[in-house]
Amino acid sequence: MFTGRYMKQVEDCVSYHSKVFVTQLAKSGPKFELQELCDWLSFDVISDLLYSQSCDMLQNSRLRWIPEAYKVMSRRSMICLVQPKFFQYYIDRIFLFNDCRSIISATTWIRAQSKRRITSFLPSRDFFSLFTAAKSKKEDQRYTEKDMWIESILLLAAGADTTSTTMGALFYYLLRNRKDLLKLTDEIRNSFNDEDDITRSSLNNCLYLDACVKETMRLVPAVPNLSPRLVKAGGLVVCGKAVAFTLSIKDFESGGFRAIRDRPSILYWQESGGDRIENDPCTNAIQLRPEILWQNYRRKAYRL
């Protein structure tokens, strides 16, 4: 689905929504939370690719409740994954009554969009056109309407929620690390003379940008239940919510990093040949370290 040829076809769609996003950032007057703008952008793009009709959240508030409903859906899924009986005996409908209502509203809207797209017979090359054309080679089976509805629920979550999480984290780290922000700004401005020059293929030459994105995904993986972090003594306040002080952390291996039980605040970059990065969440929780990846790119140790 996400082949180079297909991504080339949808470049104009992604470019359009990206320009609307930048316009919202530069607009004077009341401001939105940056993470909210990232949520709206990612849902606008993936809904356009899925249904050939954008949610238009960046410019219209009518559907801005959907990202929050997906966060509720993700939270409920994690609870039921850890405790299956919570779902099996419908306990979630009692203790998560309001959450279940928002989930039902979201899935009802998605089902309506799916039905509209199935009956519209649009000539576009969106995901639904691929669903309707797909069939099993062995048994000549095709997607049913229910199959396409369920797939669209998953695609909206996989394509929007993870992207917005990574974007928000990238902006967070760059705005708090001026050196990296200036270096990245310099790379982009020296690579492009005009915004129309920015394409998927030309972005491959922005090695420092790629390194920053990958470093962000290491620090903040857009997948639940991974990469635990320590909170320093006295606790931490994130978006107005207090996070309690944590004394210990479990061993984990994720994304090429290893946490040591005796020294849980020290992480080692295993891909760099043993070079150690002092990345202490207790003292350096907002430091972005893309230099190792960037240097390896320059030595052509990695292929983009």
C-alpha positions in Angstrom: 0.0 0.0 0.0 2.7 2.5 1.0 4.9 1.8 -2.0 7.1 4.6 -3.5 4.7 4.8 -6.5 1.6 5.2 -4.3 3.3 7.8 -2.1 4.2 9.8 -5.2 0.5 9.8 -6.2 -0.6 11.2 -2.8 2.1 13.8 -2.4 -0.3 16.6 -3.4 -2.7 15.6 -0.7 -0.1 15.5 2.0 1.4 18.8 0.8 -2.0 20.6 0.8 -2.8 19.6 4.4 0.8 20.5 5.5 0.3 24.0 4.1 -3.0 24.4 6.0 -1.1 23.2 9.2 1.6 25.9 8.7 -1.0 28.5 8.0 -2.7 27.7 11.3 0.7 28.0 13.1 1.3 31.4 11.6 -2.2 32.7 12.1 -2.7 35.6 14.5 -5.3 35.6 17.2 -6.3 32.8 19.5 -3.8 29.9 19.5 -4.4 26.1 19.8 -2.2 23.6 21.6 0.5 22.4 19.3 -0.3 18.8 20.0 -4.0 19.4 19.0 -2.8 20.8 15.7 -0.7 17.7 15.1 -3.7 15.5 15.9 -5.9 17.4 13.5 -3.3 17.4 10.7 -2.7 13.6 10.9 -6.4 12.8 11.0 -7.0 15.2 8.0 -4.3 13.4 6.0 -5.2 9.8 6.8 -9.0 10.4 6.3 -8.3 12.0 2.9 -6.2 9.0 1.9 -8.8 6.6 3.3 -12.1 8.1 2.1 -11.1 10.7 -0.5 -12.7 13.2 1.9 -10.8 14.9 4.7 -12.1 15.4 8.3 -11.0 19.0 7.8 -10.2 19.4 11.5 -7.6 22.1 10.9 -10.2 24.5 9.5 -13.5 23.2 11.0 -14.3 22.2 14.6 -17.2 19.8 13.8 -15.1 16.6 14.1 -12.4 17.6 16.5 -13.8 15.2 19.1 -12.6 12.2 17.1 -8.9 12.3 18.2 -10.0 12.3 21.9 -12.3 9.4 21.2 -9.4 7.4 19.7 -7.3 8.1 22.8 -10.2 6.8 24.9 -10.4 3.7 22.6 -6.7 3.1 23.0 -6.9 3.4 26.8 -9.8 0.9 27.0 -8.0 -1.5 24.7 -4.9 -1.5 26.9 -7.0 -2.2 30.0 -8.8 -5.1 28.3 -5.5 -6.4 27.0 -4.1 -6.6 30.5 -7.3 -7.9 32.0 -9.4 -9.7 29.3 -12.3 -10.5 31.7 -12.9 -6.7 31.9 -14.0 -7.0 28.3 -15.4 -10.6 28.4 -17.9 -9.8 31.1 -18.8 -6.3 29.8 -17.4 -4.7 33.0 -15.9 -1.9 30.8 -19.5 -0.8 29.9 -20.1 -0.1 33.6 -16.9 1.5 34.8 -16.1 3.2 31.5 -19.6 4.2 30.6 -18.8 7.6 29.2 -15.7 6.3 27.4 -17.8 3.6 25.7 -20.3 6.3 24.5 -17.5 8.2 22.8 -16.1 5.0 21.3 -19.5 4.1 19.9 -20.0 7.6 18.5 -16.6 7.4 16.7 -17.2 3.9 15.3 -20.7 4.9 14.1 -19.2 7.9 12.3 -16.5 5.7 10.7 -19.1 3.2 9.6 -21.2 5.9 7.9 -18.1 7.1 6.1 -17.3 3.6 5.0 -20.8 3.1 3.6 -20.7 6.5 1.8 -17.3 5.6 0.2 -18.5 2.1 -0.9 -21.5 3.4 -2.7 -19.9 6.5 -4.2 -17.8 4.7 -6.8 -15.2 7.4 -6.9 -12.4 6.9 -9.5 -9.7 7.9 -7.0 -6.8 5.7 -5.7 -7.6 6.0 -2.0 -7.4 3.1 0.4 -11.0 2.1 -0.1 -10.4 1.6 -3.8 -7.6 -0.8 -2.9 -9.9 -2.6 -0.5 -12.6 -3.1 -3.1 -10.1 -4.3 -5.8 -8.3 -6.7 -3.4 -9.1 -10.4 -3.5 -7.5 -13.6 -2.2 -5.4 -15.4 -4.9 -6.4 -18.9 -3.6 -10.1 -18.7 -2.9 -11.2 -15.6 -4.8 -12.5 -14.0 -1.7 -13.0 -10.2 -1.3 -13.4 -7.8 1.6 -16.9 -7.6 3.0 -18.4 -4.3 4.0 -17.7 -5.2 7.6 -14.1 -6.0 6.9 -13.6 -2.6 5.2 -15.3 -0.9 8.1 -13.0 -2.6 10.7 -9.9 -2.0 8.6 -10.7 1.7 8.3 -11.0 1.9 12.1 -7.6 0.4 12.5 -6.0 2.5 9.7 -7.3 5.8 11.2 -5.7 4.8 14.5 -2.4 3.5 13.0 -2.0 6.3 10.6 -3.1 9.3 12.7 -2.4 8.7 16.3 1.1 7.4 15.9 2.0 10.2 13.5 0.7 13.0 15.7 2.4 11.6 18.7 5.8 11.6 16.9 5.2 15.1 15.5 4.3 16.6 18.9 7.3 15.0 20.5 9.6 16.2 17.8 8.4 19.8 18.1 8.7 19.5 21.9 12.4 18.5 21.8 13.4 20.9 19.1 11.8 23.9 20.9 13.8 23.0 24.0 17.1 22.3 22.2 18.0 25.5 20.4 21.3 24.1 19.0 19.5 21.2 17.2 16.7 23.5 16.1 19.1 25.9 14.4 21.1 23.1 12.8 17.9 21.6 11.4 16.6 25.0 10.2 19.9 25.6 8.5 19.7 22.2 6.7 16.2 22.8 5.5 16.7 26.3 4.3 19.9 25.4 2.4 18.1 22.4 0.8 15.0 24.2 -0.5 14.5 27.6 -2.2 10.7 27.3 -2.1 8.1 25.3 -0.3 7.0 23.7 -3.6 10.5 22.2 -3.8 9.8 20.0 -0.8 8.9 16.5 -2.0 9.2 13.0 -0.7 12.3 12.3 -2.8 14.0 15.6 -2.0 13.5 15.1 1.7 15.8 12.0 1.5 18.7 14.5 1.3 17.8 16.0 4.7 19.9 13.7 6.8 19.8 15.7 10.0 16.0 15.9 9.8 15.8 12.1 9.4 18.1 11.7 12.4 16.0 14.0 14.5 12.8 12.1 13.6 14.4 8.7 14.4 15.9 10.1 17.7 12.4 11.3 18.7 10.9 7.9 18.0 13.5 6.4 20.2 12.8 8.8 23.1 9.0 8.7 22.6 7.9 5.5 20.8 4.3 6.0 19.5 3.4 2.6 20.9 1.9 2.1 24.3 3.7 0.2 27.1 7.3 0.6 25.9 10.4 2.5 27.0 9.6 3.4 30.6 11.2 6.5 32.0 12.3 7.7 35.5 10.8 10.8 37.1 13.2 12.8 39.3 12.6 13.5 43.0 9.8 15.8 43.6 7.7 14.6 40.7 6.9 16.2 37.4 3.9 18.1 36.0 3.0 17.2 32.3 0.2 19.2 30.7 -1.2 20.1 34.1 -1.1 16.6 35.5 1.2 15.5 38.3 3.5 12.4 37.7 4.7 10.8 40.9 8.4 10.2 41.6 9.5 6.7 40.5 12.3 4.9 42.4 13.0 2.0 40.1 12.6 0.9 36.5 12.4 -2.6 34.9 14.9 -3.9 32.5 13.9 -3.4 28.9 15.3 -3.6 25.5 13.7 -1.5 22.8 14.8 0.4 19.7 18.5 -0.5 20.1 18.7 0.7 23.7 19.4 -1.2 26.9 18.6 -0.1 30.5 20.8 -1.4 33.3 19.0 -2.3 36.5 21.8 -0.9 38.7 22.1 2.3 36.6 18.6 2.7 35.0 19.2 6.3 33.9 22.1 5.4 31.6 21.1 4.2 28.1 23.6 2.8 25.6 23.3 3.2 21.8 24.1 -0.3 20.6 24.1 0.6 16.9 27.0 3.0 17.2 29.7 0.5 18.0 29.6 1.0 21.8 29.5 4.8 22.0 27.8 5.8 25.2 25.2 8.5 25.5 24.6 10.1 28.9 20.8 10.3 28.6 19.6 10.7 32.2 15.9 11.2 32.4 16.4 12.6 35.9 18.5 15.5 34.7 18.4 15.6 30.9 14.9 14.6 30.1 14.4 17.1 27.3 17.7 16.6 25.4 17.6 15.4 21.8 20.6 13.5 20.6 20.5 13.0 16.8 24.3 13.4 16.2 25.2 9.7 16.2 22.6 8.8 13.6 23.5 11.9 11.6 27.2 11.1 11.6 26.5 7.5 10.6 24.4 8.8 7.7 27.3 11.0 6.6 29.6 7.9 6.7 27.0 6.1 4.7 26.7 3.5 7.4 22.9 3.7 7.0 20.9 3.7 3.8 17.9 6.0 3.7 
